[in-house]
Amino acid sequence: MSRQTRTLPPLVPRKVAFDWSKTPLEWIPGQPFASHFVNEINLLLPAGEFWFCRVYNQALPLVTDPKLRDDVRAFMRQESMHARAHASAIEDYLHARGIETRTNTEQEDRLFETLLADQPFGRKLPQWAERRWLVFRLGVIAAIEHMTCVLGNYILHNESWEAAGADPTLLDLLRWHGAEEIEHRCVAFDLYRHLGGGYPSRYYLAAIAMPAVFGLWVHGAAHLMKQDPRFARHKPSVFRPWIWREWFRNGREGWLPSPLWIALRELPFFSPWYDPETEGSTEEALAYLERSPGALAAAA
């Protein structure tokens, strides 16, 4: 398949607007664990998505394929909008309801501004290592983008939240974001390969990045649960079995994607024949994006 057929039709950066005034913390009625667990996504994503954009701005001058260059530009604009939308949820939704988030967001900032910065831990890299470090980080992004595509598919097809009376605003945020992750699912992988990323490094980068995302997600969710008196006796922590058992239970009951389900869906990325185009339906994603209340509100 030629490169020019990978992302069709052209990617469209969309503005969105969300009104958080009526969204409760327990946005899935009767499911506080799942509600907190998904709310952590709002804290986990903004720093990473802004970092994606910074790394891609460095890679853009090296891209020689015109179609890929256009895709990368549109990808950055979509990711920037994702970061802003989730940041608004932190400020206007979580902060407004008394939730402390700085502990988590500062941790994410340190990860991307120190460990994965242009100069990791403030050390200037030798010139010969700069491109290698850039491609390394592009590989990390490709692995994470596969995870977000998997989760986007889950969210777009999840019917249990809506059936339980989930808050429509938060549900739309998740579905809009998930649909765009499916729409641009090929870009990160194609850019990584275009600039020289190969299979062996993709394999070990995914083996590092994917468990790290799991750990950060559970750690952040535990911080939110610590602020809920209903979970006080469990002392939520990424290092305590309780939170992992509850995640598996919520997965079995259909309130969350189980960690085992996510892990199995990540396995194709480790194959030499992995093709992100097979990981979702652009038509389904676009169908939702055309009716997303948040996108329609911004357009109006």
N, C-alpha and C positions, 0 to 999 in steps of 0.2 A: 504494500500500500504506500503510495507516495505521501510525502510530508504534507503537501498542500491539501489533502483530504482529511487531515487529522481533527481540526477544530472548525467545523462548519455547522451553522452559519457563523459569521464573525462574532467574537465575544462582545457583549454589550455591557459596559459599566452602568449600573442602575443606582440611582439615589433612592433612599428609603426614609420613611418617617414613622416613628413608633410613639404612641402615647402610653406611658407607664403608670398613669395615675390610678388605674383600677386593678393592676396586676398584683395578686397576693404572693407572699413568699412561698406558700404551699400552692404552687400554680397548677399542680395535678391534685385535685381534691382527694383527700384521704391517703396521700402518698408522700409524706414528708421526706423520706429517704431519697426517693427518685427525684423529687423537686430540688432538693439541695444538690444532689449529684449532677443534675443537668445545669443548675445555676452556676456551678463552678466553671462551666465552659465560658461564661462571660468574663471570668477573671483570667482564664488560661490563655485566651486567644489574642487579645489586642497587642501585647508586646511582641508575640511571635509574628503576627501578620505585618506589623510595621517593620520588623526585622526582615521579613521576606522582601519587602519593597526596597529596603536599603541594599540588600545583597543583589537583587535583580537590577537595580540602577547601575551597579558596578559591572554586571554581566552584559548589559544591553549593548555597549559599544563593540563588544566582541562577536555579536550575532551577525552572521552573514546572510541568513535566509530571510528575505523580506516578510514572508508570511509569519514566520516564527517571531520576528521582531514586533510585528503588529500584535500578535497574541500576547507577548510578554508585556507590552505596554498596557493592553486591556486587562491582563491578569493583575498587574500592580494596582490599577484603579479599582478593580473589584475587591482586592484584598484590603486596600486602604479603607474602602467603604465598610467592609466587614469589621475591621478594627474599630472604626468610629461608632458603628451601630452597637457593638458589644460594650464599648466604653460608655455609651449613653445609658445602657442598662445598668452598669455599675453605679453611675452617679445618680440617675433619676429613679432607679428602681431599688437597688440594694442599699445604697447609702440612705436613701429617703426612708427606708424601713429599719434603720439602725444597725445594719450589718457592717462589721469591720472587715475591710478588704485589703488594707494597705500591706498587711503581713504577706499576703499572697502576691499582690501585684509587684511589690518590691523584689520579691524572690524571682519573679519572671524577668523583671528588668535586669537584675544582676546576671542572670543566665545569658541573656542576649547581648547585653552591653559590655560584659566582661569576658565570659568564656568563649562566646561565639562572635566576638567583635572583630573588626578588621585587624586590630592589634590585640590578640588575646592576652588577657591579664596585663594590658598596657605595654606589651613587648612588641616592638616593630619587627616585622618579619623580614628576612633577607629577600631580595628581589626575586630570586629563583623560586621562592616558596609562595609568593603572593597568588599566582594563578592556581597552584595546587590547593591552597587554602580556600580560594573562591569555589573551585569545583567540589571540594569536600563539602562545603556548606550548601551548594546546590543539590548535592546528593542527600543531605539531611532534609532539605525542603521537599525533594521528590518523595522521600519515604513518608514524611508527615502528610503530604498532599494525598498519598494513597489512603492513609488512615482517614482523612477528612472526607474523602470520596466514599469510603465504606460507611462512615457514619451518616453522610448525606443521604445515601440510599436508604439506610435504616429509618431516618427521620421522615423522609418523603413517603415511605410506605407504612409507617407506624400508624395504626388505627386505634390503639388502646388509649392513648392520651386524649384524643378528641372524644372518644366514646365515654370517657370518665368525666368529661366537662372541663378539660384543661383550658387555661386562660388563652384566649385566641391571639393576643398580642405576642406573648412569648412563643407560642406555637408557630406563629407566622415568621418571627425572627429566625427560628431554627430552620424552618422549611425553606425560607428564602435563601438563607446562607447555604444550606445543604444542596439546594438546587444549583446554585452557582458553583459549588465545589464539583458537582457532577458535570456541569457545562464546561468548566475549564480543566477537567481532569488530566488532559494530555500535556498541558503546557510545561509543568515542572519537570516531568520525565523527559520530554523532548529537548528542553533547554539543557538539562544535565548531560544528555548524550551528545548534543550538538557541540558542547564545549569540551568533549573528551572523556566524560564519565563512562566507566566500563562496568561490566557485570561484577567482578570480584569486589570492587569497592562499594558498589550498590548493596551487595549482600551484607558486608560487615557494618555499613552505615545504618541499614535498616535494623540489624540486630542490636544496635545501640539506641537508635532513635525511638523505636516503637516501645520497648519496655520503659524508656525514660518518660514518654508521654503518659503511659499507664500510671506510673508512679506519681507524676506531677498532678494528674487528674484526681487520683484518690487522696493524695495529700491535701489538695485544695478543698475537696469535698469534705474531708474530715474537719478542716478549719471552720467551714460553714456550719457543720453539724454541732461542733462544740458550742456554738452560740445559741443552740436550740435546747431548752431545758428538757425536752422529751428524750434527748440522747445523752444526757449528762452521765448517767450511770454506766454507759458503755465506753466512755472516754475515747471517742473516735480518734484513730490514728492510722496512718498508712502501715505502721508496724504491728498493728493488732489484728488478729484473725477476724474479729467481729465484722469489720467493715467489708472485708472481702467476702465473707459468708453472706452478708446482706446483699451485696452486689449480685452474687450468683442467684440468690433467692428472687430478687427483683427481676433478674433476667428470665428466670423460669416462669414468672408470673406475667411477663410481657410489659413491665414498666420501664425496663432498661435493656440495652443490648448487653448480653452477658459477656464477661471477659473471655470465656472460651469461644463464643461465637465470633467476637472481634478478632481473636488470635487466628482462628481458622480462615477468616476472610482476608487476613493480612498475608497468608502464605503465598498466594500467587506472585506477590512482589519479589519473592526470593527465587523465582524461576527465571532461567535465562531467556525464556520465551514470553515473559510478561509483556502485556500490551494494555495500557490503561484504557484504551477505547472500549474494551470488552467489559469494563467495570461499572457501566451505567448506561442509561438511555438519555441522550440529549433531548429527544422529543418529550419525554416525561418531565425533564427538568424545565424546559421552556414552557410547557403547558402550565406548570405551577407559577413560574415567574410572570406569566401574562395575567394571572389573577391574584397575585400576592397583594393583600391589603396594604402592607407597608410600602410596596413599590407604587401602587396606585395612589396612595395618599400623597407621596412625594411628588408624583407627576401632576397631581391636581393642584 
